[in-house]
Amino acid sequence: MRITIDTDVCIGAGQCALTAPGVFTQDDDGFSELLPGREDGAGDPMLREAVRACPVQAITVADG
């Protein structure tokens, strides 16, 4: 599984970090980023919900 955040689309709403804090965080400017070592989601059960919670669909998950 591979998680990608489109930094050109992200508006820093923070819904991903609120929904799956074990995978996402926010940088100093408030934009979403993956926690180190969590690039594959680390089996977090809230990952897909965090993707759905993004108001601008800046996060994608590719299986495989």
C-alpha positions as CSV (number, residue, x, y, z in Angstrom):
1,M,0.0,0.0,0.0
2,R,1.3,3.4,-0.9
3,I,-0.1,6.7,0.4
4,T,0.4,10.0,-1.5
5,I,-0.5,13.5,-0.5
6,D,-0.8,16.0,-3.3
7,T,0.8,19.0,-1.7
8,D,-0.4,21.3,-4.5
9,V,-4.0,20.4,-3.6
10,C,-3.8,20.1,0.2
11,I,-5.3,23.1,2.0
12,G,-4.3,22.1,5.5
13,A,-7.7,21.3,6.9
14,G,-6.2,18.6,9.1
15,Q,-9.0,16.1,8.9
16,C,-6.5,13.3,8.0
17,A,-4.4,14.0,11.1
18,L,-7.5,14.2,13.3
19,T,-8.9,10.9,11.9
20,A,-5.7,8.9,11.6
21,P,-3.1,10.5,13.9
22,G,-1.0,7.4,13.7
23,V,-0.3,8.0,10.0
24,F,-0.7,11.7,9.4
25,T,0.6,14.9,10.9
26,Q,0.8,18.5,9.9
27,D,4.0,20.4,9.0
28,D,4.9,23.8,10.5
29,D,2.7,25.5,7.9
30,G,-0.3,23.3,8.7
31,F,-0.2,21.1,5.6
32,S,-0.6,17.4,5.8
33,E,2.4,15.0,5.8
34,L,3.0,11.4,6.6
35,L,4.6,10.4,9.8
36,P,8.1,8.9,9.3
37,G,7.8,5.1,8.8
38,R,4.1,5.3,8.1
39,E,4.3,5.6,4.3
40,D,2.4,2.3,3.9
41,G,-0.3,3.2,6.5
42,A,1.1,0.8,9.0
43,G,-2.2,-1.2,9.1
44,D,-4.1,1.8,10.6
45,P,-7.8,0.9,10.5
46,M,-8.7,4.6,10.1
47,L,-6.5,5.2,7.1
48,R,-9.3,4.9,4.5
49,E,-11.6,7.0,6.6
50,A,-8.9,9.7,6.8
51,V,-8.7,9.7,3.0
52,R,-12.5,10.1,2.7
53,A,-12.4,12.9,5.3
54,C,-10.1,15.1,3.1
55,P,-12.3,17.9,1.8
56,V,-10.2,18.4,-1.3
57,Q,-9.3,14.7,-2.0
58,A,-5.5,15.5,-1.7
59,I,-4.8,11.9,-0.4
60,T,-4.6,8.8,-2.5
61,V,-4.0,5.2,-1.5
62,A,-2.7,2.7,-4.0
63,D,-2.8,-1.0,-3.1
64,G,0.0,-3.2,-4.2
